[in-house]
Amino acid sequence: MTDTSTNDGGLADAVAIKNYLGPYEAWNFGLGKAYAFPAYRGDDVRFLSALAEHPEPQRPHSLLDSVASDGHGMWLPTVWGKEDDVALRFWPIVVENRSDDGIAPDSLALNLTEAMPSDPIGEARFRMAFPVEEEAMHRHARRMTADPDWKPDTGVGTGDGPKRTINVLGVIDDGIPFAHRNFRAADGKRTRLEFCWLQSAHKKEGQDHPSVLFGREFTRETIEQLIAKHPEDEDALYAEAGASDQQFGSGAAINRLATHGSNVMDIAAGSNPDKGHAPPEETRLIAVQLPNTYGWDTSSFGKDMYMLSAVHYILERAERIAEGYGVKDIRVTINISYGFSAGRHDGEGELEAAMDEIVAKRRQLGRPTAIVIPSGNTFQDRLHGEITSGHLGSGSFEFSWKTQPNDLSSNYLEIWFPDQLDPGDFDLEVKGPFGKISAEMALKPDPSYQHGDPRNFKSIQLDPPHQGDAIGQISLDNHRKSGRWRVLIALAPSEPHDPALPAAPAGEWKIVLSRGDVAPRDHEPIYLWVQRDIDLEPFLTGSRQSYLHDDDYRLVSEKGAEEESDQPDSNVKRFGSLNGMATGATTLVVAGSRPVIGSRFERGELTASTFSSAGKTASGPAVGGVDCTARADRSNIVPGIVGAGTRSGSYSSVQGTSVAAPLVARRLSEAFARCSDQEIKSAEKDNYLPIVQSIALSDQSVEGRARLGEFLVI
């Protein structure tokens, strides 16, 4: 059955709304709202969060001055740049939902429009994120958060060791064990963690002017007081701190024996007293614990505001550390061991562009700033593909996308056209398993959407007797009006949480892209990316990963090992699978590797971990690249790297490029402590990799460099 209706999930009612909402918002708050994660489904969501993009740079004070005066409709979290009056295009915001009818595309757009009037800001775009839980939100906070009650540690720099430059190492992750002994000074009492922000912890009552807009902040003094009060019982410590409260009905990660964040932060900044390691007191630590909801949706949707506000927070608190310790132009390293699989992969996605902007601004002020990001873990997951002009030689190309049974979450496939290739003479058809569902859309924008990115929407509906029940959405948008067009196909779960909801059949979905007579015959590849949809064990979301399928794709090599090269005849690709957050101009991208033989890793005798994502090997639109590699596995049979658990004295093992990146962040912070201003400035154009102690890799083949970069950091 071909859907010829105009069902667009209710977006037609909002075409007059000036502020832009994208295809993910249209699905999660409109047509697919019933399938969304719990934080989106309810009609009682009070505080919405978003990454706002403005046509022209805005200063934080002028941004807030432009807000409507009828009460607190919009807030900024802790942001960097107030003292220097920095103007940025991207800002994290929280908006109050004043609708009595819950959240739908029209009410969502109205809330955003009322909170941020277009004059003088102009037409803003919004990338929505998970809402802020009411128990975490300081709704009566002033437009600007208060200064924290913090003083520098007088014990820093008083030892007999070599004097090094005080710098800041920030970690953004989950389940941060901020009282862990590995983050303390040599005396075991003073912590090196100057600031810690738990973004989704329930707010502390009675704070008239809090230092953070949502969640809780702990300064070094507060952490030390908690340690002194609970020297032997960290369970009681975290309970008193409010760190172990449930958030959105999900248990706090810190209550587990080990977390991703405990391992990552230990690799980046830990100092194990059992091994006699002297803690590097010149490196002052800042940590941001992301909300539990961050792990619900492993696609890129729902993260941007929290991530950008975490970067702002680290940079803002770093300026306070600089003032307190008397350090000019303090050097900052931030480790972000997260990512997603889809997106533009050219550095111009919203979050990447926002991080590039703020890093570039700080560097322009003469303050060294580095962000370290893993390359990703999807090399073997069949989440990336391409359609070449040769594939379309007959006028159309059909490829397969497989969804799995018992999947409780939505699935997303993005199709990205190369820069300036107008899809107006292309058509798309989506055919469900068993040939019983079909939806078609001409890839032309709908002229009724007069504001925001040019876009169009089409629903995917079930056959009779359930005709009219939408189980998916096709959309087209000119992303950020940049000349790059995206098609997004969103499908409902194959097993919705509510059995009464219609399900998208599991199995092989066929996607047909057809080219008209006017379309160019020779163009760069059209890229395919499936959003990551894994079930992170602590969150038990019931997600199952969908993937691309091609009979010419080889899973196993002739020797019986996992295949690690692409097949020329297959449209499914391993190379180009890079983390969608790792293609910005200012990020240092780290792949994962393991020894080939025993202890020869330190000599550069290594191979890429089989999961470690890679850049491209062929010409075409840029998708970013890997800069260097670090150890992610102990051997081919002993996976992962050992790091700290959530309690002092405990250990855990985590596998992935997530544990390679923090080692590079650690080595970079060490370089920031010892190098001269001139050395650091000269390395800035290469995101400071030249000042990190490393070994040049012997494998300089195209595939070798795409997977491992040029250097090993140990």
N, C-alpha and C positions, 0 to 999 in steps of 0.2 A: 504494500500500500504506500503510495506517495502522498506525503502531507502537503496539501496546498492551502492550508488554513493560514491565518495571520496570528496564530497563538504565539505570543512572544513573552509569556510569563508576566504580563502586567506592565511591561516597560512602555507600551504605547501610551499609557496614562501619564507618563513622566517625561514625554518628549520636550515639553516646554521648560523643564528644569535645566538651568544653565550649567550646573556643575557636573562634571563627567563621572560616570560610573562605568566600570569595565565589565567584560564578559564573566569573570569569576564572581563579581558582585551580583550580576544578573542571575546567575545560577544559584548561588548560596543564599541570597536574600529574596529570590523570586521563584522561578520555576522549580528549582531543586531544594527549596528551603526545608521541605519535610524530610529530606535525606541528609541534611547538614549535621555537623557535630552538635552536641547539646548546647554549647555556648551560643549557637546561632538560632536554634530551633524555637526557643522560647519567645513569647511575646512580652516578657517582663525585663528585657535587657535595657538597662538604664544608661550605661556609659559606653559609647562607641569609640573605637580608636581607628586612626587612619594615618597614612603618610600623605601629606598634602604637597602637591607640586604647583608652584606659581609660575606664571609666564615670565616674570621678572624677579630678581632677588629681593627678598624682604628682610628687614631687620626685625628682631624679636619684639622690640618695644612698639614699633609702628604696626606690626602684625596684630598685636593685642589691642592697640588703640583703635583698629578698624573693626573690631568685633562689635556686634550689636550691643547696645547698652541695657537691654531689658533682662538683667540677671546674668548669671554665669552660664553661657551657652557653650563656650569653648575654652580649653585650657592648654597651655604648653607644659610638658614635663620639664625636668631639669635640662637646660640646654646650654651648650657652649656658645660663646661669642657675645654674651651680653656686655661684658666689660670693654671689649674691643669694638662693639657695635658692628659685628660682622653681618653682612647681608648674604642670605642663602635662598635658593629656590625651593629647597626641600626642607620641610619641617614636620616633626611628629606632633600629632594633636590628639586630644580627647574631646569628644563632643557629647553633650547630653541629649538623650533621646526623649523628646517631648511628645511623641505620638502616643495616643491612647490605643492604637490599633497594632502595636508591636512593630516589627521591622519588615518593610517591603520596599522594593526599589523606589517607589514614589515618596514614601515617608522618609526613607533613608536620605534621598537626595534633598528633600526639603529641610531636614535637620541640618545637613551640611551647609546648605545655602543660607539658612537663617543664622547659623553660627559664624559664617564667614561671608559677609556680603561681598558682592562682586566689585563694588566701587569702594576704595581705589585698587583693590587687589587684582581685579581682572578675572578672567575665567580660569579657575583652578581645577586641577585634576585630583582625584582622591583614590588611593589604594587602601582598601579597608583591611583591617586586621582583627584578631579576636577581641571581643569587648573586654573592658576592665570590670572585674567582679565588684559589685557594690560594696562588699565588705572590705575591699582593698582600696577603694577610691576615697580620697579626701575631698569630698565634693564642695566643702566650704573653704577650700584653700584659695588664697589670693591668686591673681593671674600669674605672678612669679613666685616660685617656691622660696622658702626661707634659706638663709645660710646655715650650714651644719655647725654644730657645736664641736669644733675640732681644733686640736693644737698639735704641733709637730712633736715627734718623739725625741726627747733630749739625749737619749742614749745612742742615737745614730751618729756614726762617724767618730766615736770616742775610743775605738779600739786601736790596737797597735799595727794592724794590717795596712796594706797599701791604700792610699786615699783614691777613691774612684768617684766618678760623677754620679750624683743621685739622678735616677731616672725612674720611670713608671712602667710597669707591666700590667696590662689589663686583661682579664679573662671574662668572656661572655659565654655562659653555658648553663646547664641545669644542675640541680642538686649540689650546690656549692657548700662544702663543709668548712665554713669560715672559722671555726674554732680549732681546727685540726692542728696538731703539734708540728706538722711538717711546714706550716706557714708562720711559725714563730721564730723569734730571735734565738740566739744560742742559749740564753738563760731559761728558755722554756716558758717564760711568763709574758714577755712582750711579744705582741704579734707584729708581723711585717705588713699585715693587711690594713691599710689606712682607711679604706671605705669599702662597704659591701652593701649592695642594693638588691633586696629580694622583691622582684617586681610584682609578684602576686600574693605575697604574705598579707594577711588581714591587717588593716591599719591599726595603729595604737591609738586608742581612744583618748580624747582630751587634748589633742594637739591642735591648737588654734592656727598655728602657722607652721606646717610641717616642712621638712627639708626635701621631701620627694612628694610628687603628686599622687602616686599610688604605691601600695606596698609599704615596706619598711626599709629604713637605712640604718646601718650600724657603722659607727666610727671605730677607730682603733681602741679608744678608751672604753667604749661600751663593750666591745668584744673582750677586752682584758678584764673588765669587771665580771662578765659572765664566766670567764675561765676561772677567775679567783673564787667565785661563788660555787662553781660546780667543777672542781679540779679532777674528779674521778667519774663523773656521770654526765657524759655528753648528751645522752637522751634527755635528761632533765634540762640541760643547757638549751638545747634547741626548742624544747617545749616552752620554756619560759620566754624565749626570744620570739615565739610565734612562728617559727620556721617550719614547724611540723603540722600546722593546721591543714585541713582539707581545703582544696581550691577547686571551685566548680564541681564539687562532689568527687574529686579525685584525690587520692592520698598523696601527701607531699613526698617528693623524691628523696628528701634527706632522711626519711624513715627507713630507707632501704640500706642494705649492707654496703652496696656500692652503686655509684652513679657514673654516667658519662662524665659529668663535671668534676667529680672527685679525682678521677684518673687524669683527665686533661689538665686540670690545674696543678696537680702534683708534678706532672712531666714539665709543665711550663715554669713552675716556681717553687716546687717542693724541695725540702732539705731534710733528709732522713737522719735523725740524731743517732739511730742505731748503727749507722755506717760512718759516723764521725764527720759528716759533711758540715762544713761551716756555712751557715746561711748567708747569702749575699745581701747584706743589709742596705747596700746602696740602691738596690732595686726595690722600690716601694710598690706594693700591690693594691690593685683595685679590682673588685669582682662584681659582676652583675649576674644574678640568677634569673633566668627567663621563666615565664609562667609555665605551669604544668600543661596548659593548653597548647603550648608550643609543640609538644610531641604528638598531639592528636592528629593534626593534619600535616603529613610529611611532604605535601606539595608546597609550593612557594606561597600559597595564599594563607594569610593570617599571621605573618611574622614581621612584616616590614616595620610597623610603628615601634614594636618592642625592640627590634634590633637597632634601628636608628637612634632611638632614645637611649639605648645602652651605650652606643658610641659617644653620643653627646655627653652623657653622664661621666664617662671615664675621662673625656677631654676636659670637662669643666672642673672635675675634682683634681685632675692633674695640675691645673693652674693654681689651685689652692695649695697643693703640695709644694709647687715651685715657690710660691710666696712664703710659705711657712719655713721651708728649709733654705731660703735664699738662693735659689737656683734660677738662673736666667735661661729662658727658652728651653724649658725642660723637655727631654726626649721621651717619647711615648711609643710603646709597642702594644698592640692589641691582638690577641688571638681569638679567632672566631671559628671553632671547629664544627661548623654546620654548613648546610647547603641544600640545594634542590636540583632536580634534573632538567626541568624545562626552562623556558625563558629565551630571551633573544641571543644570548651568548656572544654579544659584541660590546659589552660594557655599558650599554645604554638602557638596561632594565632599571626600574625605579630605584630599587635599593642600591644597586651598584652605582648608579649615577649619583645618588645621594651621598654614599660613602666617599666616592671620588671627589665630590665637591667639597666636603668638609675637610678631608685630608689635604687637598690642594690648597684650601684657604689657610690652614694652619701652617703648612710648609711655606707659603708666601710670607707669613709673619716671621719666618726664620726659626720655626719650632719643628724639629724632626719628628715625623709621625709615620708609623708603619702599621699596616694591617696584614696579618698572616692568616691564610685560608687554605684548607685542604683541597686537593684536586677532585675528591669525590670517590665513591665506592661502587660505581655502576658500570664498570668496564664490561662485565659479562652479563648484564641484566637485560639487554636488548631493548633499551629505552630510547635509542637514537637511530635515525635513518636519514636517507636523503633521496630525493627525486631529481635526477639530472634531466637536461634537455633531451638526452638520448632515450631515457625511459619514456618520454612523451612523444617519441618519434611517430607513433601511430595515431597520435591525437589524444590519447588518454592513457592513464596508468592506474592499475589497481594494486593495492597492497593490503595486508592483513594486520589486524590489531586484535589480540586475544585477551578477553576478560575472563576472570576465574569465578567458579561457583563459591557460594558461602562468603561472599565479599560484602561487608557491611558499610563500605564507604564508596563515594563517587569516584569515577575514573576520568582522567583528562588526557587528551591528546592535542598537542599544539603543532600546527603546520606553519612554518615561517618562510615567507617569500624573501628573496634577496633584496637588498636595497634598491629602490626605484623600479622594481618590477611590479607593474600595475596588474592586479589579478582580475581586472574588470572583464576580460574575455575568457575567464576560467569558470568552470562549474564544478561543484562538489556533490557527490552522492554518497550517502551512508547507508549500507545494507546490513541488517542484523543477521544473526545466526539463523540458519534454516530457511533463509530467503523470505521471511515473513514481515520484515520491517524495512521500510525504505524512506529516506528523506533527502530532498535535493535542495540546493541553494545556489543561485547565481552569485558569484563573488563580487557583488557590487554593493556599495553602502546605501542605506535607506535614507533618502533625502529628508524624511520627516525628522531625523535627528539633526537639528540645526546647530547644536552646540556640542563641544567636546570633540573627541576623536571621531572621524567618519566611521560608521559601524552599521551592522545589521545583525538580526537574530532570526533564528528559525527553530521551532520545536521538533523533536523526534517523538512520534506518537506510536502507541501500540495499534495492532490490527484489531478489527472487530473480533469479539464483542466488546472489547475494551477501548474502542476507538475514542480518541479525545484525551486519554490518559497519557500525559507527557512523561517519557522516561529518559529524555535527553535534550540537549540543546546544541545547535550549530551556531557559531557566531563568527563575524568578520570584523576586524578593526584595524585602522591605520594607527599602530601603536605610538602614542605620544606625538602623533602627526609628524612622524619622522621619516616617512617614506618606506618604512618596513611594515608590511601587512601581515597579520596573523589570523589564522583560522583556529578556533578552539572548538573541539568536540567534547562535551561533557556528558557522561552517562550516569544514570542512577545506579545504586548498588544492585548486585545480583541477588542479594538477600537483605532487604531493608530491615532496620530495627523494628519497624511496625509491619507485621504481616499483612495489614490491610492496604499498604501502599503498593502500587504497581512496581515491578522489578524490571530492570534491563536484563534481558537474557544473557547468561554466560555463554562464552564460546567465541567463535571466529567472526569478527565484524570486518566487512569489506569496505574499504574507502576507495572511491574512484575519483581521480582528479582529471578533468577533461579540459583541453585547450581549444579555443576557437580559432577562426581563420586569421584574426587580427593580432593575436598574441605573438610575441617574438619567438622565433624558432631556436635561438641560441641564447642561453642565459645561464647564470651561475646556479648551483644546486638549490633546490627548495628543501629545507631541513624539517625533519620530524623529531619531536621530543615528547615522550610519554612522561607524565608527572610521576615522581616517586610516590608510592602508596604502600609502604611497608607498615607492619604492625610492631611498633616499638614495644618490647615486652612489658615495661612497667605500666603502659597505658591501656593495653588490651582493647584496642579499637575495633578489632575484627577486620582490619584492612588486608587485602590480598593484592599483590602486584599484578597489573596488566602489563602486556609487553607486545612488541612487534614480532611478526612471524614471517619468515621467508624460507622456502625449501632449500635455497642455495646457501643459507647461513649454516656454518659448520660449528657445532658445539665442541667436538672432540677432535684432536689432531690425529694424524696417522699413528703416532706413538702412544695414543691412549690418554694423553694429558689434555687439560683444558686448552682449546685453541685460543691463541692470543694474537692472531693476525686476521685482518678482514679479507673476505672473499670478494674479488672484483665484481662478480655477477650478482651479488646480494645487495639489496637496498638497505639492509640492516647493518649498522656499523658500530664497531667498538671505539675506533678512533674518532674523536670529536665529542665523546661522552662527558666532557669536563663539567664539573660542578657549575650550575648556573649562576652562582654568586662569585665565581672565580675568574671572571673575564674583564674586570675593571682595570683601569690604567694604573692605579696606585696600590694594588694588592700584590702580595708575594705569595705565589701558589706552590704548594708542597705536595708531592706525590709520595706514595708509600712503597717501601721496598723491603727485601729480606736477603740474608746471605745466600750465596750459591753454595759455599763450602765452609762449614765450621766458623772459625773466628776471622776469616779473611774479609769480612764486611768492611772493616776499617781501612783496608787497602783498596777499596772500591770494587771488590769482586762481589757483585750483587745482581739481583734481578728484580723487576717490578713485582710487587704483590699482585696476585691475579685479579683482585678486585679494583685496583687503583686506576681511576679514570685518566683519560689521556686527551691531549689536544688533537688537532687535525694533522693529517699527513699530506693531504692533497690541497690544491689551490681552491679558492672560493672564498666566501664571506668568512671573516675571522670568527673564531669561537674561543679565543684566548689560548693560552699555552701554559705548560708547567715550567716553573723556574728552577726548582731543585727537588731533591728527594731526601727523606730521612727514614729511619727504620720504623716499620709498622708491624713486622712479624719477627719473632725470634728465630724461626727457621721455617722450612716448608712443611713441617709436621707439628710445630709448636706455634700456634697462632697468637697474635696480639702482643701487647707490651704491658708489663706489670706496673701498676701505679697504686696510689692510695685508695682505700675505701673511704666510706663516710665517717668512720670513727678512727681516732688516733690508734695506730698500731695495726690497723687492718689493711688488707691489700686486695686488689682486683686486677683482672686482665681485660683489656679492651682492644679490639681489633679494628683497623680501618685507618684511612688517611687522617682521621681525626686525632690520632695519637702521634702521627708524624709531624703535623703542623706545630704543636706546642713545643717540640724540641727546637725547631727553628726559631720560634718566638723567644725561647729561653736564650739561645745563642745570640740572637740579635740584641736582646736587652743587655747581655754581657758586653757585646761590642759597643753599645751606646754608653756603657759605664767606662770603657777604657779609651775610646777613640777621640781624636781631636775634632774640633768643629770643622776644620778643613777636610779631614778624611770623610766625615759624615756628609758634608755638603756635596763632595764629589761623587759619592755613592747614591745620592738621592734619585738620580734619573733611572737607576736600576733598582729602585725600591730597597736600597741599602744592602742588597745581597753581597756586593764586593767586600764589605767589611766583616762579613760572617766567616769564621774559619770553616773551610770546606775543602773537599778533594775534587779535582776535575775528573769527570767520568770519561772512561776510554771509549764507551759506546757513543759515537757521534752519528750513528745512522739516523735516518728520518724517523723511524719508529722509536728508536731508543730515546731521542730527544723529546719526542711527543709524549712519551710516557714518564721519563725521569728528569727531564731538563738536562742541564749541563754539569750540575754539581751535587755532591753528596755532603750532607751536614751530619756530623756525628757528635 
